[in-house]
């Protein structure tokens, strides 16, 4: 959520900032702004899209500058308007902020008692006012004193009227340092600067960065800190639509190749994956789609004879968890910066419990701090609604399960998977036809049992995320325990049926819905009498979800397309939720 880009250097500052903001659009936002510094500081803000801000900037005479900061905001404190948009300026301090300050109201009241007048409802303006109150001659001292007073998460890009330097600091919110021959960047996502550099350094918590014309310096507690300079494998090509109308569609269509890449990497060298055989209890933690991927994992590992709990990260951290010395906590996060998942990881680590990160971003907080890590190698996922990252998370869980209990059928089916995915995704004409029959409906239900229910959870989430149709997933046996009262003529009910053992029972539940007027869409591995059915190849049970979920993803895409939705940037959603 939200995005930061800052720069000091020889390149055109406005172009750097606007370009960076456009690359950060995928994170979700409702307003944006920039601040540049020359002899004075100039702030320009706008509600709406980056294009609205860009138009405003183009119609404004910009001061001569070699330094600036910019931000896309997703409202947490205060409504959506220009007063609440970033950057915020108080006295000599101008800054942008990602995160949430938990003691903002306490600090606001303290500052107001000292005569400070606030122009916004944001916690960010509180930070600026606090820093301004501490500023005398040294910005480093002012920043140090300010962060000592803050409770919560923050990534800050800071300009001071009296200084020609750019400053930054972070705690529990991502921020990296970009390094090029022409200048130095700060950004919450390296994708924002890839057309300028792929060199970067990771910042530790509460390390203060000072950037000038000679480069940068990192200090903590008054001592200089040295960080390795790394090279990102991503390129600006990852932002290219390559002819697709939306990133969501492009990323779904990338799944066969990415699945094939992971299969080639791990199928013949399982030693690259951690060995879970020494654990008798596994806790799987995630948020949203990552949690639903974890539900697939729960089903897989339980079939292997391991006791598994799957928890939403925001609940797990507050529970009284019972651990033993053979417990493993698996953390699933595309970004590796999901705030609640980080908190859950640290709870486990405080109890000396092993942790395994399944993440996409190497160098992210979860990847760095977990005991073990496995990268899903999805490349950059731009659409807010995850597709390819989810499938690769499930594939890694499947491979980990296979390593516990190898069998030849699994390996045989695994090698066929990419081609089978390709064939399924080629059926766009049929998926569009199904979308035509769904997009005007108000309610959609997904029902299934066991692992099919876990599939339903992600299918339902994907549809509601991008199309805004009310959608829910239920265990098929629970349908008649209340939910069936909502089924009426035309209600769409997806029946997910891939498990042979409970096929007849799920179909009987689907029939119950049909008898009350439901429009049934059957998704399974065997032909049936239903007019609307999607038949996927029958593969090893540990692999079956990888063929079913992409079908549900692409149907959700075409339903959203028919409804005219902003598919890559659904309302109110953010790509990486870095606040709790």
KAGIDA-V474186 format. One line per field, one symbol per residue. ss: DSSP state (a for helix, b for strand, c for the rest). phi: phi as a letter, one per 20 degrees, with the letter a starting at -180 (. if undefined). burial: b if it has 16 or more other C-alpha atoms within 10 Angstrom, else e. A space follows every 10 residues. Layout:
BEGIN
ss: ???
phi: ???
burial: ???
END
This chain:
BEGIN
ss: ccbbbbbbbc ccaaaaaaaa aaacaaaccc bbbbbbbccc bbbbbbbcca aaaaaaaacc ccccccbbbb bbbccccccc cccccccbbb ccbbbbbbcc bccaaaaaaa aaaccccccc ccaaaaaaaa aaaaccccaa aaaaaaaaac cbcbbbbbbb cccccbbbbb bccccbbbbc ccbbbbbcca aaccccccbb bbcccccbbb bbccbbbbbb ccbbbccccb bccccaaaac ccccccaaaa aaacaaaaaa aaaaaaccca aacccccccc bbbbbbccaa aaaaaaaaaa aaacccbbbb bbaaaacccc ccccccbbbb bbbcccccaa aaaaaaaaaa cccbbbbbbc ccccaaaaac cbbbbccccc cccccccaaa aaaaaaaaaa aaaacccaaa aaaaaaaaaa aaaaaccaaa aaaaaaaacc ccbbbbbbcc aaaaaaaaaa aaaaaaaccb bbbbbaaacc ccaaaacccc cbbbbbbcca aaaaaaaaaa aaaaccccbb bbbbcccccc ccbbbccccc cccaaaaaaa aaaaaaaaaa aaccccaaac cccccccccc
phi: .lbccbbcre ffffffffff fffegffnac bbacccccfc dddccbeoeg ffffffffed feffbcbacb bdddgcdnfe bffefefdcc medcbdbdpc efdffffgff fffenfdddc deffffffff fffefcddfg fffgffffee cpdaccdccd geceddcbbb blbfacdecc fercdcaebf gfcfedadeb cedffmeedd dcfepbcdcb lndfdddfed deefcfffee flnffbfgfg ffffggffff fffffdfdbf ffdfeefedd bcddcaclff ffffffggff fffendfcdd cfgfegfdee eedcfdedde ddbffmcfgf ffffgfffff eldfccedcd dfnfgfffef fcbceelemf degfffcffg ffffffffff ffffcfbffg fffgfeggff fgffffefff fffffgedfe feccddcacl fffffggfff ffffgddmff bcdcfgfege epfffefbgn fecedecdeg fdgfffffff fffffdofee cecadcfcef fdbcddgecg gfdggfeefg fffffggfff ffemeeffcg gmdcfcedce
burial: bbbbbbbbbe eebbebbbbb bbbbbbbbbb bbbbbbbbee bbbbbbbbbb eebbeebeee eeeebbbbbb bbbbbeeeeb bbbbbbbbbb ebbbbbbbbb beebeebbee beeeebeeeb bbbbbbbbbb bbbbbeeebb ebbbebbeeb ebbbbbbbbb eeebbbbbbb bbbbbbbbbe eebbbbbbbb bbbbebbbbb bbbbbbbbbb bbbebbbbbb eeeeeeeeee eeeebbeebe eeeeebbbbb bbbbbbebbb ebbeeebeee eeeeebeeee bbbbbbbbbb bbbbbbbbbb beeeebebbb bbbbebbeee eebeeebbbb bbbbbbbbbb bbbbbbbbbe eebbbbbbbb bbbbbbbebb bbbbbbbbbb bbbbbbbbbb bbbbbbbbbb bbbbeeeeeb bebbeebbeb bbebbeeeee bbebbeebbe eebbbbbbbb bbbbbbbbbb bbbbbbbbbe bbbbbbeebe eeebeebbeb bbbbbbbbbe eebebbbebb ebbbebebbb bbbbbbeeee ebbbbbbebe bbbbbbbbbb bbbbbbbbbb bbbebebbbb eebbbbbbbe
END
